[in-house]
Amino acid sequence: MNRLLVFVLALAFAGAAQAGGSAAAGKTKAAQVCAACHGADGNKPVAPENPILAGQHQDYLVKAMKDYKSGKRNNPIMKGFAAGLSSQDIEDLAAWFASQSSNLHFQR
């Protein structure tokens, strides 16, 4: 009985940890999907209209990407990219960009 309880708790914690996103997996996905417009770490957008993603709040990034995917936010380029992302991809990307240091805090 104790082994079963330990096993169930281990599965619950593993699922909860994965639900928050993996920055390592997000880094890999960002290199494939995001780096061309936002820079490898999200700090160097190629155009002024592309936002800096590094250092943003993780929950904000998740919501923004889900809103692009659903069409709630209207940007044809982002909608196209977000359409191919799974919920886990979105969590991973948000974890990666949120974990990066940002130049945003020094700009006025």
PyMOL commands that set and color helices and strands:
alter all, ss='L'
color gray80, all
select helices_A, chain A and resi 2-19+23-33+35-38+58-70+76-83+87-98+104-106
alter helices_A, ss='H'
color red, helices_A
deselect
rebuild
show_as cartoon
